[in-house]
Every structure is written in C-alpha cells, then in structure tokens.
Amino acid sequence: MSNSRLRVDGLPSFSQALTQALFDLATHPSYVPELRAEVEPIINEEGLTKESINKMYKLDSFLKESLRLRGGGKGTVTPFLYANFKI
C-alpha cells in the first residue's frame, strides 16, 4: 500500500464518522482480514482513486453500518417542533 495522507481536520462530520468506524473496527477485529482482502488488491492494482474506492463494497457496507449503529451522517434527523399542531 502506498503512503497516502488523509486530511480530515476541516471536515468534522467526516472525521467523527471515520474515528467511529476505526473504533468499531478495533472493537470487532474479526472484520479486518475480510476488509483487507478486499482493499489491498484494489489499491495495489489501481492505486487510491475515486474509482478504486467505489469498488470497495465491503468497506462501504462496514462504514454505512457503523454510521447506522452510532448515528451521524445523512440519515440522522433530529426532530424539532417549530409550532403546535393537531393531527
């Protein structure tokens, strides 16, 4: 794998999601070999590009599940009532 740098300090929601996913991965190390088996060949063959990341289906599923379980991301909505109403 190449030594790539990822700068996330200006993107708080992304950095929080990435940190949570890393904690989830540390908590469930049994997922590491399966994710690595998917990611390494793609990066070795194509490098780290947008197109190569789009081919990492298991990694995508892991990140989405991490967000789903811990909250955050596009799917999270905090209910807020602006006015009284009747149903």
VEXLUMMI-279923 format. One record per residue: x, y, z of N, C-alpha, C in turn; residue in one letter; residue number from 1. Coordinates in Angstrom, 1 decimal. Example, Ala and Ser with C-alpha at 12.3 -4.5 7.8 and 13.67 -1.06 7.14 Angstrom:
2
   neast  nnorth     nup  caeast  canorth    caup   ceast  cnorth     cup  r    k
    13.2    -5.7     7.8    12.3     -4.5     7.8    13.2    -3.3     7.8  A    1
    12.8    -2.2     7.1    13.7     -1.1     7.1    12.9     0.0     7.9  S    2
! end
This chain:
87
   neast  nnorth     nup  caeast  canorth    caup   ceast  cnorth     cup  r    k
     0.8    -1.2     0.0     0.0      0.0     0.0     0.9     1.2     0.0  M    1
     0.4     2.2    -0.7     1.2      3.5    -0.7     0.9     4.3     0.6  S    2
     1.9     5.2     0.8     1.7      6.0     2.0     0.9     7.3     1.5  N    3
    -0.4     7.2     1.8    -1.3      8.3     1.4    -1.7     9.1     2.7  S    4
    -1.8    10.4     2.6    -2.2     11.2     3.7    -3.6    11.6     3.5  R    5
    -4.4    11.6     4.6    -5.8     12.0     4.5    -6.0    13.1     5.5  L    6
    -6.4    14.2     5.0    -6.6     15.4     5.9    -8.1    15.6     6.1  R    7
    -8.4    15.4     7.4    -9.9     15.5     7.8   -10.2    16.5     8.8  V    8
    -9.2    17.4     9.2    -9.4     18.3    10.3   -10.4    19.4     9.9  D    9
   -10.6    19.7     8.6   -11.6     20.7     8.2   -13.0    20.1     8.0  G   10
   -13.2    18.8     8.2   -14.4     18.2     7.9   -14.9    17.4     9.2  L   11
   -15.4    18.1    10.2   -15.7     17.5    11.5   -16.6    16.3    11.4  P   12
   -17.7    16.3    10.5   -18.6     15.2    10.5   -17.9    14.0     9.9  S   13
   -17.0    14.2     8.9   -16.3     13.1     8.2   -15.3    12.5     9.2  F   14
   -14.6    13.4     9.9   -13.6     12.9    10.9   -14.2    12.2    12.0  S   15
   -15.4    12.6    12.5   -16.1     11.9    13.5   -16.5    10.5    13.0  Q   16
   -17.1    10.4    11.8   -17.5      9.2    11.2   -16.3     8.2    11.0  A   17
   -15.2     8.7    10.5   -14.0      7.9    10.4   -13.5     7.4    11.7  L   18
   -13.4     8.3    12.7   -13.0      7.9    14.0   -13.9     6.8    14.6  T   19
   -15.2     7.0    14.4   -16.1      5.9    14.9   -16.0     4.6    14.2  Q   20
   -15.8     4.7    12.9   -15.5      3.4    12.2   -14.3     2.7    12.6  A   21
   -13.2     3.5    12.9   -12.0      2.9    13.4   -12.2     2.3    14.8  L   22
   -12.9     2.9    15.6   -13.3      2.3    16.9   -14.1     1.0    16.8  F   23
   -15.0     1.1    15.8   -15.8     -0.1    15.6   -14.9    -1.3    15.0  D   24
   -14.0    -0.9    14.2   -13.1     -1.9    13.6   -12.2    -2.5    14.7  L   25
   -11.7    -1.6    15.7   -10.9     -2.1    16.8   -11.7    -3.0    17.7  A   26
   -13.0    -2.7    17.9   -13.9     -3.5    18.7   -14.2    -4.8    18.1  T   27
   -14.2    -4.9    16.8   -14.5     -6.1    16.1   -13.4    -6.4    15.1  H   28
   -12.2    -6.9    15.6   -11.1     -7.1    14.7   -11.3    -8.3    13.8  P   29
   -12.3    -9.1    14.0   -12.6    -10.2    13.1   -12.9    -9.7    11.7  S   30
   -13.3    -8.5    11.5   -13.7     -7.9    10.2   -12.4    -7.5     9.4  Y   31
   -11.3    -7.3    10.1   -10.1     -6.8     9.5    -9.6    -7.6     8.3  V   32
    -9.5    -9.0     8.5    -9.0     -9.8     7.3    -9.9    -9.7     6.1  P   33
   -11.2    -9.7     6.3   -12.1     -9.7     5.2   -12.0    -8.3     4.4  E   34
   -12.0    -7.2     5.2   -11.8     -5.9     4.6   -10.5    -5.7     3.9  L   35
    -9.4    -6.2     4.6    -8.1     -6.1     4.0    -8.0    -6.9     2.7  R   36
    -8.7    -8.1     2.6    -8.7     -8.9     1.4    -9.4    -8.2     0.3  A   37
   -10.3    -7.4     0.6   -11.0     -6.6    -0.5   -10.1    -5.4    -0.9  E   38
    -9.6    -4.6     0.1    -9.0     -3.3    -0.2    -7.6    -3.5    -0.8  V   39
    -6.8    -4.3    -0.3    -5.4     -4.4    -0.7    -5.2    -4.7    -2.2  E   40
    -5.9    -5.7    -2.8    -5.7     -5.9    -4.2    -6.2    -4.8    -5.1  P   41
    -7.2    -4.1    -4.7    -7.7     -3.0    -5.5    -6.7    -1.8    -5.5  I   42
    -6.2    -1.5    -4.3    -5.2     -0.4    -4.2    -3.9    -0.8    -4.9  I   43
    -3.5    -2.1    -4.7    -2.2     -2.5    -5.4    -2.4    -2.4    -6.9  N   44
    -3.5    -2.7    -7.4    -3.7     -2.7    -8.9    -4.0    -1.3    -9.4  E   45
    -4.8    -0.5    -8.7    -5.3      0.7    -9.3    -4.9     2.0    -8.5  E   46
    -4.3     1.8    -7.4    -3.9      2.9    -6.5    -5.2     3.4    -5.8  G   47
    -5.0     4.5    -5.1    -6.1      5.1    -4.3    -6.8     6.2    -5.1  L   48
    -7.8     5.9    -5.7    -8.6      6.8    -6.5   -10.0     6.8    -6.2  T   49
   -10.8     7.7    -6.7   -12.2      7.7    -6.5   -12.8     6.4    -7.1  K   50
   -12.4     6.0    -8.3   -12.9      4.9    -9.0   -12.6     3.6    -8.2  E   51
   -11.4     3.5    -7.6   -11.0      2.3    -6.9   -11.8     2.2    -5.5  S   52
   -12.0     3.4    -4.9   -12.8      3.4    -3.7   -14.2     2.9    -4.0  I   53
   -14.8     3.3    -5.1   -16.1      2.9    -5.5   -16.2     1.4    -5.7  N   54
   -15.1     0.6    -5.8   -15.2     -0.8    -6.0   -15.1    -1.5    -4.6  K   55
   -14.9    -0.8    -3.5   -14.8     -1.4    -2.2   -16.1    -1.6    -1.5  M   56
   -16.9    -2.6    -2.0   -18.3     -2.7    -1.5   -18.3    -3.1     0.0  Y   57
   -17.4    -4.0     0.4   -17.5     -4.4     1.8   -17.1    -3.3     2.7  K   58
   -16.1    -2.5     2.3   -15.7     -1.4     3.1   -16.8    -0.4     3.2  L   59
   -17.5    -0.1     2.1   -18.6      0.8     2.1   -19.7     0.3     3.0  D   60
   -20.0    -1.0     3.0   -21.0     -1.5     3.9   -20.7    -1.4     5.3  S   61
   -19.4    -1.6     5.6   -18.9     -1.5     7.0   -19.1    -0.1     7.5  F   62
   -18.7     0.9     6.7   -18.8      2.3     7.1   -20.3     2.7     7.2  L   63
   -21.1     2.3     6.3   -22.5      2.6     6.4   -23.2     2.0     7.7  K   64
   -22.8     0.8     8.0   -23.3      0.1     9.2   -22.8     0.8    10.5  E   65
   -21.6     1.2    10.5   -21.0      2.0    11.6   -21.8     3.3    11.8  S   66
   -22.1     4.0    10.8   -22.9      5.2    10.9   -24.3     4.9    11.3  L   67
   -24.9     3.8    10.8   -26.2      3.5    11.2   -26.3     3.2    12.7  R   68
   -25.4     2.4    13.2   -25.4      2.0    14.6   -25.1     3.1    15.5  L   69
   -24.2     4.0    15.1   -23.8      5.1    16.1   -24.4     6.4    15.8  R   70
   -25.1     6.6    14.7   -25.7      7.9    14.4   -24.8     8.7    13.6  G   71
   -25.3     9.8    13.1   -24.5     10.7    12.3   -24.7    10.5    10.8  G   72
   -24.2    11.3    10.0   -24.3     11.2     8.6   -25.7    11.7     8.1  G   73
   -25.9    11.5     6.8   -27.1     12.0     6.1   -28.4    11.5     6.7  K   74
   -28.4    10.2     7.1   -29.7      9.6     7.6   -30.1    10.1     8.9  G   75
   -29.4    10.8     9.7   -29.7     11.2    11.0   -30.5    12.5    11.0  T   76
   -31.7    12.5    11.6   -32.5     13.7    11.7   -32.9    13.9    13.1  V   77
   -32.7    15.1    13.6   -33.1     15.4    15.0   -34.4    16.1    14.9  T   78
   -35.5    15.4    15.5   -36.8     16.0    15.4   -36.8    17.4    16.2  P   79
   -37.5    18.3    15.6   -37.6     19.6    16.2   -39.0    20.2    15.9  F   80
   -39.7    20.6    16.9   -41.1     21.1    16.6   -41.0    22.6    16.7  L   81
   -41.4    23.2    15.5   -41.4     24.7    15.4   -42.7    25.3    15.9  Y   82
   -43.8    24.6    15.9   -45.1     25.2    16.3   -46.0    24.0    16.7  A   83
   -47.0    24.4    17.5   -48.0     23.4    17.9   -48.9    23.1    16.7  N   84
   -49.3    21.8    16.7   -50.2     21.4    15.6   -51.1    20.2    16.1  F   85
   -52.2    20.0    15.4   -53.1     18.9    15.7   -53.0    17.9    14.5  K   86
   -53.1    16.6    14.9   -53.1     15.6    13.9   -54.5    15.1    13.7  I   87
! end
